[in-house]
Amino acid sequence: MRRRWRLRCFVEQLALALQASVLLRTRSPIAGMFCQSRLEESHGLAFGTLQAGTDLEAVLARVLPA
């Protein structure tokens, strides 16, 4: 069972790295925020884990285009 848990963690990290790669290669304005909130040591996988002071205008512009 322990091996299965380690494999699951590895696959989750691999998926996050792939997502970050796509965002970075397409020069997405939210790439930095994604990497910071998902790949750095102090990350969380839940809503609201961005650091205080993060510019959310780029995220909102992407989600809610004018």
C-alpha positions as CSV (number, residue, x, y, z in Angstrom):
1,M,0.0,0.0,0.0
2,R,2.9,2.4,0.8
3,R,4.3,1.9,-2.7
4,R,0.9,2.8,-4.3
5,W,0.8,6.0,-2.2
6,R,4.3,7.0,-3.4
7,L,3.4,6.3,-7.0
8,R,0.2,8.4,-6.7
9,C,2.2,11.3,-5.3
10,F,4.7,10.9,-8.1
11,V,2.0,11.0,-10.8
12,E,0.4,14.0,-9.1
13,Q,3.7,15.9,-9.2
14,L,4.2,14.8,-12.8
15,A,0.8,16.2,-13.8
16,L,1.5,19.5,-12.1
17,A,4.9,19.7,-13.9
18,L,3.2,19.1,-17.2
19,Q,0.6,21.7,-16.6
20,A,3.3,24.2,-15.6
21,S,5.2,23.3,-18.7
22,V,2.3,24.0,-21.0
23,L,1.6,27.4,-19.2
24,L,5.2,28.4,-19.4
25,R,5.6,27.4,-23.1
26,T,2.5,29.3,-24.1
27,R,3.7,32.4,-22.1
28,S,0.5,32.4,-20.1
29,P,0.2,35.4,-17.8
30,I,-0.7,33.0,-15.0
31,A,2.2,30.6,-15.4
32,G,4.2,32.2,-12.6
33,M,1.3,32.2,-10.2
34,F,0.6,28.5,-11.1
35,C,4.2,27.5,-10.5
36,Q,4.4,29.5,-7.2
37,S,1.1,28.0,-5.9
38,R,1.6,24.4,-7.0
39,L,5.3,23.7,-7.3
40,E,7.1,25.6,-4.5
41,E,7.5,24.1,-1.1
42,S,4.8,26.2,0.6
43,H,2.2,25.3,-2.0
44,G,-1.3,24.0,-1.4
45,L,-3.7,22.3,-3.7
46,A,-6.8,24.1,-2.4
47,F,-8.4,27.3,-3.4
48,G,-6.9,30.4,-1.8
49,T,-3.3,29.3,-1.6
50,L,-1.8,32.2,-3.6
51,Q,0.5,34.5,-1.6
52,A,-0.9,37.8,-0.3
53,G,-0.4,40.6,-2.8
54,T,-0.7,38.3,-5.9
55,D,-2.0,40.2,-8.9
56,L,-5.2,38.4,-9.7
57,E,-6.1,40.7,-12.6
58,A,-4.4,38.4,-15.1
59,V,-6.3,35.4,-13.8
60,L,-9.6,37.2,-14.0
61,A,-8.8,38.5,-17.5
62,R,-8.1,35.0,-18.6
63,V,-11.3,33.6,-17.1
64,L,-13.6,36.5,-17.9
65,P,-12.5,37.9,-21.2
66,A,-13.8,41.4,-22.0
